[in-house]
Each structure stands twice: as structure tokens, then as C-alpha cells.
């Protein structure tokens, strides 16, 4: 397994019960590698301001991830600048702990204060990878530029407003009436 592009390991033995602030930022070479990994035109900024503390159930990390990225429009390939400001609420648990594997494929309802659980191995949690994944999850999976609608229209693609849900079946009622007559 290769190391993540933006790795900021936080050693478990340095984390106490009190909260400790940690600020991380991706270097230019890391941002280029992250852009390639996530299919972005560029990552101009990726940083996180976090608090880390140990609890009985694992290592709790809270804070914010901020980023400035450029995505490509899925229709026109035009660059779309995006600013991300996402809250982070994570619990790292040692891989193999009951809490890390609980639930399997079962759907679990989480309340607004629930923490995402991330398993870890070894003596450290990777705050950089957590920040990178938070950034990626905040991205629009189908970004569209201001020119996307016009490009789709020019290609003959109908908008959702123009499509009639039963358009293909519209004449079926008349056809059935004519058959029964």
C-alpha cells in the first residue's frame, strides 16, 4: 500500500485526554498529486484546523477543512473554481476493534452529533488523509459551468423541465380506445 499524497501522521502516544490543536496544510507537490488522484484541474489550497483528543472509544478529531480547487465541468470541460469549508467530526478506532467493524452492511441512523468512524493501524492516525478525503467528499460529483445548459441544448439534450414523464406512452390511451371501438 502506498502512502497518501498528503500524509500528516499524529502519533497516538502523544495524544492525551485534553484537546490539542493541530493545523496542517498541503505543500504544492502534495496538492498536484491530490488533484491527479481526485480528477481535479488543480488544488490551490488544502488546510485543516483540528482539535485532537483521546477518549475511551478512540481518538476524536473535530475542526474544519478548507480548500480552493478547480473542477472541470462535466459537460464543457470549462474550469470551475470551488471553495470548500467543511466541518470535520471523526473518531479513529484501532482496526479490529468492535466499534470499527460494528454494523457490517446494516444501515445505521446517525444523529447530528455522531462521529464518522475511521479504522487505523499502527501507532498513528493520518490527519492529512482525513483532510484530503473530507475535501473529496465535499466536491460536487457532476459540476456544471454556466455554459453547460446551452451546450446540452445545442446537442439536443432535453432539460428535466422539457421532458414529459410519460411522453413515450402519451398516445397509448388513444390507440387503446381505437382498438376497442
Secondary structure, 3 states (H helix, E strand, C coil): CCCCCCCCEEEHHHCCCCCEEEEEECCHHHHHHHHHHHCCCEEEEEEEEEEEEEECCEEEEEEEEEEEEEEECCCCCCEEEEEEEEEEEEEEEECCCHHHHCCCCCCCCCCCCCCEEEEECCCEEEHHHHHHHHHHHHCCCCCCCCCHHHHHHHCCCCCCCCCCCCHHHCCHHHHHHHHHC
